[in-house]
Amino acid sequence: MNSERLSGLGLEPMLTTSELADYLGVHVQAIYDLRTDGRGPAGMRVGRELRYRVSDVIRWLDGLHEPEAVAVSGGEG
């Protein structure tokens, strides 16, 4: 089933744990460890496998974003 047909059904793409690990450039075990610690992306079981909605992964990554450092000036103008 292709992604065009899925989007026509109102379904969004999902990633396997291996696909997510490849995308992030980490080992699969790192994804499992993050989930065990409660710090990983939301996932769902489909049979015996975990799947991750792309939107959940994006939301999780956005939550990891570190704020930019704000420059503090030493004196008044």
Steps between C-alpha positions, in 0.01 A plus 500: 500500500651832399504825699264670251233244569558524876458876499183456296368283782587766756785292641842643563827317443645299786858401571636177637753514781776420249387777265488751786846396620639533146343845462646618831837332438488295821487132585160335534581429865526876563136538396395217733707653784339842451154343510586300813617821670179677395695743282430349158240578239144374538454170327240233462505127473380348177511131572841438651664800335522865605400770254545875527276759335709756314306780673583353844868478409501864383326612820751302709795649311357851541483439874871413503594826335726701730423870523752733345732675740403862555787747494509712815648845458727627774383861513242747384525676166 
